[in-house]
Amino acid sequence: MPLTFIRTLGNRTTLQLKEFLLTMQEFFFFSIRAFTTMPKLRKYWRDFLDQATICGADSIPIVLVSSISIGSLLAIEVGNLLEEFGAKTMLGRSTALSVIRELGPLLMGLMLSARYGSRNGAELGAMKISEQIDALRAFGTDPVAKLVMPRLAAALVMFIPLTALADFSGLQAAALLAQHYHKIDPGIFWNAVYPRLVAKDFVVGFLKAPVFAIIITLVSSFNGFSARGGTAGVGRSTIKGIVVSSGLVLIANFYVSKIVLENM
């Protein structure tokens, strides 16, 4: 029995490893195809504009809610901590670094992973099981160029202004809370922000936007293209895309910060 169990476990592990490596290979070639079809963007500019509206303008409310919430929370918690050390006037500096470097881009990425990534996975998964993607191939249309590339281009363009909006709204919320909760004059708050911000702070934050755009779009689209098993399969592929892309966003957030801060 123990030998049989060990042999079965070994075979199962080997199969799972092979499946994982095969999936990574397929995802790699899928990503290469998405980038190599970028020159066809002019042909699919209407699809690009539609996707830019979906991931850009339609995502503004959720980005504002998350950034204002985290900016307000930071102002309260960090202000309480600094007050214990008599350094309450440094609240603007502490909040600005946290929002611009880390929390603004990260929350934007996680919110769009749930909103835009889930939409991509569900829409493409439904097209996959209803054989609409196969129909595009039958008519001589590259489904990656038609369905994935406009989504990727739209995300690359729109994630940067969304990051700027998240940073701005988070800092404005923090300034209001600093004024009304901690009784800090707005001039003192903003004087602790602007003179001390350097180029590195903005590079760290805004470099994450295109990285998150690539991760969220390609992972969600790949899972949509891989959907099988009816409507339940669409649900599984959508959830898998959200979970994987959110995890990769968190990992990429750490490594982008580490690389930029160590080399600038």
QUIVENMO-V407540 format. One record per run of one state. SS is the DSSP state (A for helix, B for strand, O for the rest). FROM is the first residue (numbers start at 1). TO is the last residue. If there is no record, write none. Layout:
ss->(SS;SS)
from->(FROM;FROM)
to->(TO;TO)
//
This chain:
ss->(O;A;O;A;O;A;O;A;O;A;O;A;O;A;O;A;O;A;O;A;O;A;O)
from->(1;2;37;38;43;45;56;57;85;88;130;132;139;143;181;186;192;194;197;199;226;230;264)
to->(1;36;37;42;44;55;56;84;87;129;131;138;142;180;185;191;193;196;198;225;229;263;264)
//
